[in-house]
């Protein structure tokens, strides 16, 4: 296993999730402008696998509304990783 993958495996999930959230929010802001408090809260509630899935879907969003719809559709599944 490459050193960078090993490092990520050993990193506590909370730190990994926080880093992913930060990157996702920066990407959304750069592409679409300021992220509103509702969407920001939804992103902060995501963890583990759901957060990673959201991060991949960011590439397909054409607006912040798309991101919000994804959050709404996946709200019942925010916990888990």
Buried (B, 14 or more C-beta within 10 A) or exposed (E): EEEEEEEEEEEEEEEBBEEBBEEBBEBBEEBBEEBEEEBBEBBBBBBBEBBBEBBEBBEEBEEBEBBBEBBEEBEEEBEEE
